[in-house]
């Protein structure tokens, strides 16, 4: 008869005990009630379009009062989907902590223009998606008036993004009017002249020309006399008094 290898038996017992205690602790952890709900916002956007209270209400509507349910009953993926379906939320991360907390980290959508027509008023984000107006916050972004052609929407959104991502243009351009022809006329903050941009093509070149013109023109007092500044020709800027 072979002698028992007590070292192997002891190793097996240790492994069995580890599995048991791990399973026991996991079960106890999952049965614990949530102790707190922590809601945070990315990039310091805490008090803009959506508030802590609004996020908390969304959580309550979809999982009940968080502090009265067990951790194992919380469907984190479902909560993330629910939050991301909200018109003002771009990304949501929901996770539970070992301290018994339910955590929701929210990235809000960022408006780049405010669209206004007789029938609708809303913001557009950098993807061209709608963001409803909010009673909590009003973004300082250019106002867009006119009909956006769906077939060319990506071109307009590209123009809006170029303005939003440029420090000078973001401060200077206050409005864009889209004419029935699809041509764009812009207004600026400091002077009364209209900027005839034309159709949203050759966007980078036209904006580069405008910035070069502006940098040069502000040195000349005649800039106050201009009625229009045309960017229709990509090789030059044409001004009219």
C-alpha positions as CSV (number, residue, x, y, z in Angstrom):
1,X,0.0,0.0,0.0
2,X,1.3,3.4,-1.0
3,X,2.0,5.9,1.8
4,X,-0.2,8.9,1.8
5,X,1.5,12.1,0.6
6,X,0.4,14.4,3.4
7,X,2.0,17.4,1.7
8,X,-0.3,17.0,-1.3
9,X,-3.3,16.4,0.9
10,X,-2.6,19.5,2.8
11,X,-2.2,21.5,-0.4
12,X,-5.6,20.3,-1.6
13,X,-7.2,21.2,1.7
14,X,-5.8,24.7,1.6
15,X,-7.1,25.2,-2.0
16,X,-10.6,23.9,-1.0
17,X,-10.7,26.2,2.0
18,X,-9.6,29.2,-0.1
19,X,-12.3,28.5,-2.6
20,X,-14.9,28.1,0.2
21,X,-13.9,31.4,1.9
22,X,-13.8,33.3,-1.4
23,X,-17.2,32.0,-2.4
24,X,-18.6,32.8,1.1
25,X,-17.2,36.4,1.1
26,X,-18.5,37.0,-2.5
27,X,-22.0,35.8,-1.4
28,X,-21.9,38.0,1.7
29,X,-20.6,41.0,-0.4
30,X,-23.4,40.6,-3.0
31,X,-26.1,40.3,-0.4
32,X,-25.0,43.6,1.2
33,X,-27.2,46.6,0.7
34,X,-25.8,49.5,-1.2
35,X,-24.6,52.2,1.3
36,X,-24.2,55.2,-0.9
37,X,-24.7,56.6,-4.4
38,X,-21.9,58.7,-5.8
39,X,-22.4,60.7,-9.0
40,X,-19.6,62.5,-10.7
41,X,-19.2,64.4,-14.0
42,X,-16.3,64.5,-16.4
43,X,-14.3,67.6,-17.1
44,X,-15.9,69.8,-14.5
45,X,-19.4,69.8,-16.1
46,X,-21.2,69.2,-12.9
47,X,-23.7,72.1,-13.0
48,X,-24.5,72.3,-16.7
49,X,-27.2,70.5,-18.6
50,X,-27.8,67.6,-16.2
51,X,-27.7,67.7,-12.4
52,X,-27.0,65.1,-9.7
53,X,-30.7,65.0,-8.9
54,X,-31.6,64.2,-12.5
55,X,-29.1,61.3,-12.7
56,X,-30.2,60.0,-9.3
57,X,-33.9,60.1,-10.5
58,X,-32.9,58.1,-13.6
59,X,-31.2,55.5,-11.3
60,X,-34.3,55.3,-9.1
61,X,-36.7,54.9,-12.0
62,X,-34.7,52.0,-13.4
63,X,-33.6,50.1,-10.3
64,X,-35.7,51.4,-7.4
65,X,-34.3,53.2,-4.5
66,X,-30.6,52.3,-4.7
67,X,-30.0,52.2,-0.9
68,X,-32.7,49.6,-0.4
69,X,-31.5,46.9,-2.8
70,X,-28.7,44.3,-2.7
71,X,-25.5,44.8,-4.8
72,X,-26.2,41.6,-6.7
73,X,-29.6,42.9,-7.9
74,X,-28.0,45.9,-9.6
75,X,-27.7,45.5,-13.4
76,X,-24.8,47.8,-14.1
77,X,-24.8,47.4,-17.8
78,X,-28.6,48.2,-18.0
79,X,-28.1,51.3,-15.9
80,X,-25.3,52.5,-18.2
81,X,-27.6,51.9,-21.3
82,X,-30.4,53.8,-19.6
83,X,-28.2,56.8,-18.8
84,X,-26.6,56.9,-22.3
85,X,-30.0,56.9,-23.8
86,X,-30.6,60.3,-22.2
87,X,-30.4,63.2,-24.7
88,X,-27.9,65.1,-22.7
89,X,-25.5,62.3,-21.8
90,X,-22.7,61.2,-24.2
91,X,-21.1,58.5,-22.0
92,X,-21.9,56.8,-18.7
93,X,-19.9,54.4,-16.5
94,X,-21.7,52.7,-13.7
95,X,-19.9,50.5,-11.2
96,X,-20.2,49.2,-7.6
97,X,-17.4,49.7,-5.0
98,X,-16.1,47.3,-2.4
99,X,-17.3,49.8,0.2
100,X,-21.0,49.2,-0.9
101,X,-21.3,52.2,-3.1
102,X,-23.0,52.6,-6.4
103,X,-21.0,55.0,-8.6
104,X,-22.1,56.7,-11.8
105,X,-19.5,58.8,-13.8
106,X,-21.2,61.0,-16.4
107,X,-19.8,62.7,-19.5
108,X,-22.3,65.2,-20.8
109,X,-22.8,66.1,-24.5
110,X,-21.0,69.3,-25.5
111,X,-23.0,71.8,-27.6
112,X,-21.2,73.6,-30.4
113,X,-24.1,75.6,-31.8
114,X,-27.6,76.6,-30.9
115,X,-30.1,76.0,-33.7
116,X,-33.3,78.1,-33.9
117,X,-36.2,78.1,-36.4
118,X,-39.9,78.8,-36.2
119,X,-40.6,75.1,-35.3
120,X,-37.6,74.0,-33.3
121,X,-34.9,75.2,-30.9
122,X,-32.1,72.9,-29.7
123,X,-28.3,72.6,-29.5
124,X,-26.2,70.4,-31.8
125,X,-23.2,68.5,-30.4
126,X,-19.9,67.8,-32.2
127,X,-21.5,64.7,-33.9
128,X,-24.5,66.7,-35.1
129,X,-26.9,65.1,-32.6
130,X,-29.6,67.2,-31.0
131,X,-29.4,68.3,-27.4
132,X,-32.6,69.8,-25.9
133,X,-32.5,73.2,-24.3
134,X,-32.0,73.1,-20.6
135,X,-33.5,75.2,-17.7
136,X,-30.3,74.6,-15.8
137,X,-27.8,76.0,-18.2
138,X,-27.4,78.2,-21.4
139,X,-24.3,77.6,-23.5
140,X,-22.6,80.5,-25.1
141,X,-22.3,79.2,-28.6
142,X,-23.0,80.6,-32.1
143,X,-26.7,80.7,-33.1
144,X,-27.6,79.0,-36.3
145,X,-30.7,80.1,-38.2
146,X,-32.1,78.5,-41.4
147,X,-32.7,75.1,-42.8
148,X,-30.0,72.5,-42.6
149,X,-30.1,70.2,-45.6
150,X,-29.9,66.6,-44.3
151,X,-27.8,65.5,-47.3
152,X,-25.2,68.2,-46.5
153,X,-25.5,68.1,-42.7
154,X,-22.1,66.6,-42.2
155,X,-20.5,69.5,-44.1
156,X,-22.3,72.0,-41.8
157,X,-21.4,70.1,-38.7
158,X,-17.7,70.1,-39.9
159,X,-17.9,73.9,-40.2
160,X,-19.5,74.2,-36.7
161,X,-16.8,72.0,-35.2
162,X,-14.0,74.0,-36.8
163,X,-15.4,77.2,-35.3
164,X,-15.9,75.5,-31.9
165,X,-12.4,74.1,-31.8
166,X,-10.6,77.4,-32.7
167,X,-10.0,79.8,-29.9
168,X,-10.3,82.9,-32.1
169,X,-13.3,81.8,-34.1
170,X,-15.1,80.6,-31.1
171,X,-14.9,84.0,-29.5
172,X,-15.5,85.9,-32.8
173,X,-18.3,84.2,-34.7
174,X,-21.7,84.8,-33.0
175,X,-24.1,83.5,-35.6
176,X,-24.6,81.7,-38.9
177,X,-27.5,82.0,-41.2
178,X,-28.2,79.3,-43.7
179,X,-29.9,80.7,-46.8
180,X,-32.3,78.7,-48.9
181,X,-29.5,78.1,-51.4
182,X,-27.4,76.5,-48.7
183,X,-25.0,79.3,-48.6
184,X,-23.8,80.5,-45.1
185,X,-23.6,84.1,-43.9
186,X,-21.8,84.6,-40.6
187,X,-21.8,87.5,-38.1
188,X,-18.9,88.4,-35.8
189,X,-18.8,89.9,-32.3
190,X,-16.8,93.0,-32.9
191,X,-17.9,94.5,-36.2
192,X,-21.1,95.0,-38.2
193,X,-19.9,93.4,-41.5
194,X,-21.4,90.2,-42.8
195,X,-19.1,87.3,-43.6
196,X,-20.2,85.7,-46.8
197,X,-18.9,82.1,-46.4
198,X,-20.9,80.4,-49.1
199,X,-21.6,76.7,-49.2
200,X,-19.8,74.6,-46.5
201,X,-17.0,73.5,-48.8
202,X,-13.2,74.3,-48.7
203,X,-14.0,75.1,-45.0
204,X,-10.4,75.0,-43.7
205,X,-9.1,77.2,-46.5
206,X,-11.9,79.8,-46.1
207,X,-11.5,80.0,-42.4
208,X,-7.7,80.3,-42.7
209,X,-8.2,83.2,-45.1
210,X,-10.6,84.9,-42.8
211,X,-8.3,84.7,-39.8
212,X,-5.4,86.1,-41.9
213,X,-7.7,88.9,-43.2
214,X,-8.9,89.8,-39.7
215,X,-5.3,89.9,-38.2
216,X,-4.2,92.3,-40.9
217,X,-7.5,94.4,-41.1
218,X,-7.7,95.3,-37.5
219,X,-4.6,97.3,-37.9
220,X,-6.5,99.5,-40.4
221,X,-9.4,101.7,-39.3
222,X,-11.2,101.0,-42.6
223,X,-12.4,97.7,-41.2
224,X,-15.2,99.6,-39.5
225,X,-16.5,100.7,-42.9
226,X,-16.8,97.2,-44.4
227,X,-20.4,96.0,-45.0
228,X,-19.4,92.5,-46.3
229,X,-16.4,90.3,-46.2
230,X,-16.6,87.5,-48.9
231,X,-14.8,84.2,-48.5
232,X,-16.3,82.7,-51.7
233,X,-13.0,82.8,-53.5
234,X,-10.5,80.5,-51.8
235,X,-7.5,82.5,-53.1
236,X,-8.6,85.9,-51.8
237,X,-10.9,87.7,-49.5
238,X,-13.1,90.4,-51.1
239,X,-14.4,93.3,-49.0
240,X,-17.1,95.8,-49.8
241,X,-17.9,99.1,-48.1
